Amino acid sequence: MVGTVAANDLKTKGIKAIEDALLNQPEVALSVRGQVKYVVMSQEHYHYLRECELEAALAESRADLAEGRFVKETVAQHVKRLKQINKAAK
């Protein structure tokens, strides 16, 4: 469960409120008037999440290649296909 720091605590305690909250958890929610508006995390944790995101995208791409879900075309063919897709979407 993500802990919460109220905006008023942030105003009075400054960044120390976030630092203290992050001591025991990777993410902290910031609430404004009782509603969570933001989530704060260390840069190290952010980079970890980005790496996970990129690994998931790579796994998805590899699965697409293995299943033949790709198009092999020239740049000109690709641009033409994108223009057709955009036209059809309008």
C-alpha positions as YAML, in Angstrom:
chain: A
units: angstrom
residues:
- id: 1
  name: MET
  ca: [0.00, 0.00, 0.00]
- id: 2
  name: VAL
  ca: [1.28, 3.43, -0.89]
- id: 3
  name: GLY
  ca: [1.57, 5.87, 2.02]
- id: 4
  name: THR
  ca: [0.19, 9.36, 1.70]
- id: 5
  name: VAL
  ca: [1.63, 12.79, 2.42]
- id: 6
  name: ALA
  ca: [-0.88, 15.61, 2.65]
- id: 7
  name: ALA
  ca: [-0.15, 18.84, 0.79]
- id: 8
  name: ASN
  ca: [-0.26, 20.70, 4.11]
- id: 9
  name: ASP
  ca: [2.49, 18.44, 5.51]
- id: 10
  name: LEU
  ca: [4.52, 19.14, 2.41]
- id: 11
  name: LYS
  ca: [4.04, 22.88, 2.95]
- id: 12
  name: THR
  ca: [5.11, 22.76, 6.59]
- id: 13
  name: LYS
  ca: [7.78, 20.04, 6.51]
- id: 14
  name: GLY
  ca: [9.04, 20.46, 2.96]
- id: 15
  name: ILE
  ca: [10.84, 17.71, 1.13]
- id: 16
  name: LYS
  ca: [11.61, 16.06, 4.49]
- id: 17
  name: ALA
  ca: [8.00, 14.82, 4.59]
- id: 18
  name: ILE
  ca: [8.56, 12.94, 1.33]
- id: 19
  name: GLU
  ca: [12.00, 11.68, 2.33]
- id: 20
  name: ASP
  ca: [10.62, 10.31, 5.62]
- id: 21
  name: ALA
  ca: [7.70, 8.62, 3.87]
- id: 22
  name: LEU
  ca: [10.02, 7.00, 1.31]
- id: 23
  name: LEU
  ca: [12.15, 5.39, 4.01]
- id: 24
  name: ASN
  ca: [9.85, 2.36, 4.25]
- id: 25
  name: GLN
  ca: [8.17, 2.25, 0.85]
- id: 26
  name: PRO
  ca: [9.09, 2.82, -2.79]
- id: 27
  name: GLU
  ca: [6.27, 5.27, -3.61]
- id: 28
  name: VAL
  ca: [4.35, 7.97, -1.75]
- id: 29
  name: ALA
  ca: [1.03, 9.50, -2.76]
- id: 30
  name: LEU
  ca: [0.59, 13.26, -2.36]
- id: 31
  name: SER
  ca: [-2.93, 14.29, -1.49]
- id: 32
  name: VAL
  ca: [-4.55, 17.66, -2.00]
- id: 33
  name: ARG
  ca: [-7.77, 18.25, -0.07]
- id: 34
  name: GLY
  ca: [-8.02, 14.54, 0.69]
- id: 35
  name: GLN
  ca: [-7.65, 13.43, -2.94]
- id: 36
  name: VAL
  ca: [-4.50, 11.74, -4.23]
- id: 37
  name: LYS
  ca: [-3.14, 13.92, -7.02]
- id: 38
  name: TYR
  ca: [0.47, 12.79, -7.43]
- id: 39
  name: VAL
  ca: [2.79, 9.88, -6.72]
- id: 40
  name: VAL
  ca: [6.41, 10.51, -5.80]
- id: 41
  name: MET
  ca: [9.26, 8.01, -5.86]
- id: 42
  name: SER
  ca: [13.02, 7.98, -5.77]
- id: 43
  name: GLN
  ca: [14.86, 8.36, -9.05]
- id: 44
  name: GLU
  ca: [16.30, 4.88, -8.53]
- id: 45
  name: HIS
  ca: [12.80, 3.37, -8.27]
- id: 46
  name: TYR
  ca: [11.63, 5.36, -11.30]
- id: 47
  name: HIS
  ca: [14.51, 3.99, -13.37]
- id: 48
  name: TYR
  ca: [13.68, 0.47, -12.18]
- id: 49
  name: LEU
  ca: [10.04, 0.89, -13.30]
- id: 50
  name: ARG
  ca: [11.15, 2.30, -16.67]
- id: 51
  name: GLU
  ca: [13.45, -0.68, -17.14]
- id: 52
  name: CYS
  ca: [10.55, -3.03, -16.38]
- id: 53
  name: GLU
  ca: [8.40, -1.17, -18.89]
- id: 54
  name: LEU
  ca: [11.09, -1.47, -21.57]
- id: 55
  name: GLU
  ca: [11.61, -5.17, -20.83]
- id: 56
  name: ALA
  ca: [7.86, -5.75, -21.22]
- id: 57
  name: ALA
  ca: [7.86, -3.90, -24.56]
- id: 58
  name: LEU
  ca: [10.82, -5.96, -25.73]
- id: 59
  name: ALA
  ca: [9.08, -9.21, -24.73]
- id: 60
  name: GLU
  ca: [5.94, -8.10, -26.59]
- id: 61
  name: SER
  ca: [8.00, -7.28, -29.70]
- id: 62
  name: ARG
  ca: [9.73, -10.64, -29.58]
- id: 63
  name: ALA
  ca: [6.36, -12.39, -29.30]
- id: 64
  name: ASP
  ca: [5.04, -10.41, -32.27]
- id: 65
  name: LEU
  ca: [8.07, -11.43, -34.33]
- id: 66
  name: ALA
  ca: [7.70, -15.08, -33.32]
- id: 67
  name: GLU
  ca: [4.00, -15.05, -34.27]
- id: 68
  name: GLY
  ca: [4.60, -13.24, -37.57]
- id: 69
  name: ARG
  ca: [2.74, -10.10, -36.48]
- id: 70
  name: PHE
  ca: [4.86, -7.60, -38.37]
- id: 71
  name: VAL
  ca: [5.09, -5.85, -41.72]
- id: 72
  name: LYS
  ca: [8.24, -5.72, -43.82]
- id: 73
  name: GLU
  ca: [8.24, -2.68, -46.10]
- id: 74
  name: THR
  ca: [10.30, 0.24, -47.35]
- id: 75
  name: VAL
  ca: [10.10, 3.68, -45.77]
- id: 76
  name: ALA
  ca: [8.00, 4.92, -48.69]
- id: 77
  name: GLN
  ca: [5.60, 2.00, -48.34]
- id: 78
  name: HIS
  ca: [5.36, 2.60, -44.61]
- id: 79
  name: VAL
  ca: [4.56, 6.29, -45.01]
- id: 80
  name: LYS
  ca: [1.94, 5.46, -47.64]
- id: 81
  name: ARG
  ca: [0.35, 2.88, -45.34]
- id: 82
  name: LEU
  ca: [0.27, 5.34, -42.43]
- id: 83
  name: LYS
  ca: [-1.40, 7.98, -44.60]
- id: 84
  name: GLN
  ca: [-4.05, 5.43, -45.60]
- id: 85
  name: ILE
  ca: [-4.63, 4.48, -41.96]
- id: 86
  name: ASN
  ca: [-4.97, 8.15, -40.99]
- id: 87
  name: LYS
  ca: [-7.39, 8.81, -43.85]
- id: 88
  name: ALA
  ca: [-9.54, 5.84, -42.85]
- id: 89
  name: ALA
  ca: [-9.62, 7.01, -39.22]
- id: 90
  name: LYS
  ca: [-11.10, 10.41, -40.10]
...
